[in-house]
Amino acid sequence: MTVDNYLVHFLTPTLVWSVGLTALVAAVATWTSRRRLGSRLRQMQFFALVISVGLILSATLLREFPREVCWGCLAGPAVWGDWGLQRLIDGALTTEVRFNVALFMPFGLSATLLWKAPFRATGAAALLSGAIELIQPLLGAGTNDMLDIASNTLGAFLGAGTAVLIRLTWDTATKRQFDRRRWARFLAVVAITVTTALGGSAWGASSRQLAGARQLDAMFEGTTLDDHQRDHDSAWLPTRETFWKAHRMPFSDSYADKTVALDRYTWEFYLATRCVTARWEDHSFSTVLGSGDQCTQRLAARRTP
C-alpha cells in the first residue's frame, strides 16, 4: 500500500473529529494540572504527551465508530490467536510499519522530556501498544499483531532517544560543561541499537539467501542452458513454484539470451537485502550470491566472477 492510499485509509471523518476532541481534552487536562506541573515548560510537555496519546488512540481505535462490541472475541482466536507472528518473522519494512514507528515517536519524545526516563517511556509505549492490540478485535478496528507492538515500541524508543539527545545538547550548551558519562551512555546505547538493527537484518536476510542457494544447487545441479531453454517454463514450473513458496515468496526476475540464462531471487529483511542468482551456461549451472544494489540492478549477461 502506498503512502497516499494509506493516508486515505486513515483520514476518515471520525478520525478528524476525534483529533479535535483530543486537543480539547489535552488543553483541559493541562489547565487542571498546571499547579502540580509547575513551570510553563512542563505544562507544554504534558500537553504534548496527552496529544500524542490521543493521536495514537484516534488512529488505532477511533478511525470509525464501532457498530458493536464483540465481547465473545475475548475468548476467541481474534484475541488469543497467533498474534501475526508470521509477519514479524517475514521482516517486510512496509508502509504500515513506518507509519507505526512515526505514530509513537511523539509519545516517546514528550514522555521522556516530561519524565526524564527514556526506558520508562519506552516501556509505557509497549504496554499501551499491547493494550490497543487486545482492544482492536473487540471494536472491529483491526487484529492483534506482534509486528505492530514491535514497530510501535521502536518508534517510542527512537522518540525517547531524540529527547535524550535534546536534553544532553541543551545541558551542554547552557551549563557549558561536557558531561562525558552521560554522553558515553547515550552513544553506547546508540551503537548497540544500530549494531543490533543492522546485524539482525543482515543475519535474517543472509540466512534466507544461503538456504535458497543450497536448494537451488540441489534442484538444478548438472543442468545446462539447453535444459533451461527446454524445461524452464514447463517441466520445471512446479518445482520453481514450490521453491518460491517454501522460501517466503521472494521477489523474482529473470534474463535469458543465447549464451546464458539467469533467475534471480531477492529477499528483504527489514534493513537488509540479499539475493541469489541461478545461472545456466552452455555446460554448467551455478549460483551467485549478491547484496544491496546487486539485487536491484537490471539483470544482464555478466560473467561469473
CORDA-V568478 format. One record per residue. N is the residue number from 1. RES is the residue in one letter. SS is DSSP state (H for helix, E for strand, C for the rest). PSI is psi in whole degrees, 0 to 359 (* if undefined). Layout:
BEGIN
n: {N/N}
res: {RES/RES}
ss: {SS/SS}
psi: {PSI/PSI}
END
This chain:
BEGIN
n: {1/2/3/4/5/6/7/8/9/10/11/12/13/14/15/16/17/18/19/20/21/22/23/24/25/26/27/28/29/30/31/32/33/34/35/36/37/38/39/40/41/42/43/44/45/46/47/48/49/50/51/52/53/54/55/56/57/58/59/60/61/62/63/64/65/66/67/68/69/70/71/72/73/74/75/76/77/78/79/80/81/82/83/84/85/86/87/88/89/90/91/92/93/94/95/96/97/98/99/100/101/102/103/104/105/106/107/108/109/110/111/112/113/114/115/116/117/118/119/120/121/122/123/124/125/126/127/128/129/130/131/132/133/134/135/136/137/138/139/140/141/142/143/144/145/146/147/148/149/150/151/152/153/154/155/156/157/158/159/160/161/162/163/164/165/166/167/168/169/170/171/172/173/174/175/176/177/178/179/180/181/182/183/184/185/186/187/188/189/190/191/192/193/194/195/196/197/198/199/200/201/202/203/204/205/206/207/208/209/210/211/212/213/214/215/216/217/218/219/220/221/222/223/224/225/226/227/228/229/230/231/232/233/234/235/236/237/238/239/240/241/242/243/244/245/246/247/248/249/250/251/252/253/254/255/256/257/258/259/260/261/262/263/264/265/266/267/268/269/270/271/272/273/274/275/276/277/278/279/280/281/282/283/284/285/286/287/288/289/290/291/292/293/294/295/296/297/298/299/300/301/302/303/304/305}
res: {M/T/V/D/N/Y/L/V/H/F/L/T/P/T/L/V/W/S/V/G/L/T/A/L/V/A/A/V/A/T/W/T/S/R/R/R/L/G/S/R/L/R/Q/M/Q/F/F/A/L/V/I/S/V/G/L/I/L/S/A/T/L/L/R/E/F/P/R/E/V/C/W/G/C/L/A/G/P/A/V/W/G/D/W/G/L/Q/R/L/I/D/G/A/L/T/T/E/V/R/F/N/V/A/L/F/M/P/F/G/L/S/A/T/L/L/W/K/A/P/F/R/A/T/G/A/A/A/L/L/S/G/A/I/E/L/I/Q/P/L/L/G/A/G/T/N/D/M/L/D/I/A/S/N/T/L/G/A/F/L/G/A/G/T/A/V/L/I/R/L/T/W/D/T/A/T/K/R/Q/F/D/R/R/R/W/A/R/F/L/A/V/V/A/I/T/V/T/T/A/L/G/G/S/A/W/G/A/S/S/R/Q/L/A/G/A/R/Q/L/D/A/M/F/E/G/T/T/L/D/D/H/Q/R/D/H/D/S/A/W/L/P/T/R/E/T/F/W/K/A/H/R/M/P/F/S/D/S/Y/A/D/K/T/V/A/L/D/R/Y/T/W/E/F/Y/L/A/T/R/C/V/T/A/R/W/E/D/H/S/F/S/T/V/L/G/S/G/D/Q/C/T/Q/R/L/A/A/R/R/T/P}
ss: {C/C/H/H/H/H/H/H/H/H/C/C/H/H/H/H/H/H/H/H/H/H/H/H/H/H/H/H/H/H/H/H/C/H/H/H/H/C/C/H/H/H/H/H/H/H/H/H/H/H/H/H/H/H/H/H/H/H/H/H/C/C/C/C/C/C/C/C/C/C/H/H/H/H/H/C/H/H/H/H/C/C/C/C/H/H/H/H/H/H/C/C/C/C/H/H/H/H/H/H/H/H/H/H/H/H/H/H/H/H/H/H/H/H/H/C/C/H/H/H/H/H/H/H/H/H/H/H/H/H/H/H/H/H/H/H/H/H/H/C/C/C/C/C/C/H/H/H/H/H/H/H/H/H/H/H/H/H/H/H/H/H/H/H/H/H/H/H/H/H/H/H/H/H/H/C/C/C/C/H/H/H/H/H/H/H/H/H/H/H/H/H/H/H/H/H/H/H/H/H/H/H/H/H/H/H/H/H/H/H/H/H/H/H/H/H/H/H/H/H/C/C/C/C/H/H/H/H/H/H/H/C/C/C/C/C/H/H/H/H/H/H/H/H/H/H/C/C/C/C/E/E/E/E/E/E/C/C/C/C/E/E/E/E/E/E/E/E/E/C/C/E/E/E/E/E/E/E/E/E/E/C/C/E/E/E/E/E/E/E/E/H/H/H/H/C/C/C/C/C/C/C/C/C/C}
psi: {130/166/317/315/324/319/320/321/325/330/75/160/322/320/316/318/317/329/319/319/323/316/320/314/319/319/317/316/320/319/319/339/12/324/318/326/325/249/158/326/316/327/319/321/320/317/316/322/315/319/315/319/318/320/320/312/322/317/332/328/336/27/325/152/129/133/324/158/125/81/330/339/342/331/8/177/342/328/321/28/211/358/29/36/330/322/323/321/325/326/31/126/78/173/323/318/314/320/315/319/312/325/324/352/317/327/309/322/306/321/321/320/325/313/341/33/90/322/329/318/318/318/320/322/319/318/317/316/318/319/319/317/330/324/327/312/329/327/359/26/5/182/154/148/122/328/323/315/317/315/324/314/321/318/316/321/318/321/319/319/322/320/319/318/320/315/318/315/317/313/321/320/320/322/347/41/128/112/98/322/316/316/322/317/317/312/328/317/318/315/317/318/312/317/318/316/311/317/317/319/316/319/315/314/320/324/323/322/312/321/320/318/318/317/322/319/319/325/321/9/132/354/164/181/322/318/317/313/328/321/350/314/17/273/328/349/312/322/318/320/320/317/314/316/321/336/39/35/63/158/135/144/168/165/144/142/199/345/342/153/137/133/120/136/128/131/136/125/96/259/1/147/127/152/162/134/121/128/121/129/184/317/19/163/142/164/142/126/146/168/161/233/334/338/351/345/151/134/140/170/88/147/145/130/*}
END
